[in-house]
Amino acid sequence: MAAEVEIVQGDITTEEVDAVVNAANSSLLGGGGVDGAIHSAAGPDLLEACRAVRRDSLPDGLPVGQAVATPGFRLQARWVIHTVGPNRHAGQTDPALLESCFRRSLALAADLEAESVAFPAISAGIYGWEPEEVARIALRTVSDYDGRVRLVRFVLFSDRMAEIFRRARP
């Protein structure tokens, strides 16, 4: 059975879901935008958990298109799934990399027995991807998903971005 898809304007850090997806950078050590907001809301334990991931299993950082999970700490969500979107400014223009972020995050959520997941617009900000392309890829990937996750909520920071996702809905 396919997951139910919701598109809302809001703050991903306040979502009451099993897992929130963090549009992380490969260092996993925090940054701006969604990454900074999630780190701030989750508290300092999230940074320590990310440092442990780097030390224990990803010494070179998280590769683009991959996903790794940490606890949610102070978030409502039990888990934070970190994924690194492709950066157009760095020449990472293959849509398959962006699709992989969504697909691998869903697979990891299922492994964690999460039934609900909140996603941001991965790579649509400072990484330079057109929001319309991100929305098409994200929604297509989620519509093709058939697994344990029952609810996928796209939580977009602005009304404009939420409207772009609504218009891209199949």
VENWO-V358661 format. One record per residue. RES is the residue in one small letter. SS is DSSP state (2 for helix, 1 for strand, 0 for the rest). PHI is phi as a letter, one per 20 degrees, with the letter a starting at -180 (NA if undefined). Layout:
BEGIN
res:RES ss:SS phi:PHI
res:RES ss:SS phi:PHI
END
This chain:
BEGIN
res:m ss:0 phi:NA
res:a ss:0 phi:f
res:a ss:0 phi:f
res:e ss:1 phi:f
res:v ss:1 phi:d
res:e ss:1 phi:c
res:i ss:1 phi:c
res:v ss:1 phi:c
res:q ss:1 phi:e
res:g ss:0 phi:r
res:d ss:0 phi:d
res:i ss:2 phi:f
res:t ss:2 phi:f
res:t ss:2 phi:d
res:e ss:0 phi:f
res:e ss:0 phi:e
res:v ss:0 phi:c
res:d ss:0 phi:f
res:a ss:1 phi:b
res:v ss:1 phi:d
res:v ss:1 phi:e
res:n ss:1 phi:d
res:a ss:1 phi:f
res:a ss:1 phi:e
res:n ss:0 phi:e
res:s ss:0 phi:f
res:s ss:0 phi:f
res:l ss:0 phi:m
res:l ss:0 phi:d
res:g ss:0 phi:n
res:g ss:0 phi:a
res:g ss:0 phi:d
res:g ss:2 phi:l
res:v ss:2 phi:g
res:d ss:2 phi:g
res:g ss:2 phi:f
res:a ss:2 phi:f
res:i ss:2 phi:f
res:h ss:2 phi:f
res:s ss:2 phi:f
res:a ss:2 phi:f
res:a ss:2 phi:f
res:g ss:0 phi:n
res:p ss:2 phi:f
res:d ss:2 phi:f
res:l ss:2 phi:f
res:l ss:2 phi:f
res:e ss:2 phi:f
res:a ss:2 phi:f
res:c ss:2 phi:f
res:r ss:2 phi:f
res:a ss:2 phi:f
res:v ss:2 phi:g
res:r ss:2 phi:f
res:r ss:2 phi:f
res:d ss:2 phi:e
res:s ss:0 phi:b
res:l ss:0 phi:c
res:p ss:0 phi:f
res:d ss:0 phi:e
res:g ss:0 phi:n
res:l ss:0 phi:e
res:p ss:0 phi:f
res:v ss:0 phi:g
res:g ss:0 phi:n
res:q ss:0 phi:e
res:a ss:1 phi:b
res:v ss:1 phi:b
res:a ss:1 phi:d
res:t ss:1 phi:c
res:p ss:1 phi:f
res:g ss:0 phi:e
res:f ss:0 phi:l
res:r ss:0 phi:e
res:l ss:0 phi:f
res:q ss:0 phi:f
res:a ss:0 phi:f
res:r ss:0 phi:f
res:w ss:1 phi:c
res:v ss:1 phi:d
res:i ss:1 phi:d
res:h ss:1 phi:e
res:t ss:1 phi:c
res:v ss:1 phi:d
res:g ss:0 phi:f
res:p ss:0 phi:f
res:n ss:0 phi:d
res:r ss:2 phi:g
res:h ss:2 phi:f
res:a ss:2 phi:e
res:g ss:0 phi:n
res:q ss:0 phi:e
res:t ss:0 phi:d
res:d ss:0 phi:f
res:p ss:2 phi:g
res:a ss:2 phi:f
res:l ss:2 phi:f
res:l ss:2 phi:f
res:e ss:2 phi:g
res:s ss:2 phi:f
res:c ss:2 phi:g
res:f ss:2 phi:f
res:r ss:2 phi:f
res:r ss:2 phi:f
res:s ss:2 phi:f
res:l ss:2 phi:f
res:a ss:2 phi:f
res:l ss:2 phi:f
res:a ss:2 phi:g
res:a ss:2 phi:f
res:d ss:2 phi:g
res:l ss:0 phi:e
res:e ss:0 phi:m
res:a ss:0 phi:f
res:e ss:0 phi:d
res:s ss:1 phi:c
res:v ss:1 phi:c
res:a ss:1 phi:d
res:f ss:1 phi:d
res:p ss:0 phi:e
res:a ss:0 phi:e
res:i ss:0 phi:g
res:s ss:0 phi:m
res:a ss:0 phi:e
res:g ss:0 phi:e
res:i ss:0 phi:f
res:y ss:0 phi:e
res:g ss:0 phi:n
res:w ss:0 phi:e
res:e ss:0 phi:f
res:p ss:2 phi:g
res:e ss:2 phi:f
res:e ss:2 phi:f
res:v ss:2 phi:g
res:a ss:2 phi:f
res:r ss:2 phi:f
res:i ss:2 phi:f
res:a ss:2 phi:f
res:l ss:2 phi:f
res:r ss:2 phi:f
res:t ss:2 phi:f
res:v ss:2 phi:f
res:s ss:2 phi:f
res:d ss:2 phi:e
res:y ss:0 phi:f
res:d ss:0 phi:b
res:g ss:0 phi:b
res:r ss:0 phi:f
res:v ss:0 phi:f
res:r ss:0 phi:d
res:l ss:1 phi:c
res:v ss:1 phi:d
res:r ss:1 phi:d
res:f ss:1 phi:e
res:v ss:1 phi:d
res:l ss:1 phi:d
res:f ss:0 phi:f
res:s ss:0 phi:d
res:d ss:2 phi:f
res:r ss:2 phi:g
res:m ss:2 phi:f
res:a ss:2 phi:f
res:e ss:2 phi:f
res:i ss:2 phi:g
res:f ss:2 phi:f
res:r ss:2 phi:f
res:r ss:2 phi:f
res:a ss:2 phi:e
res:r ss:0 phi:f
res:p ss:0 phi:f
END
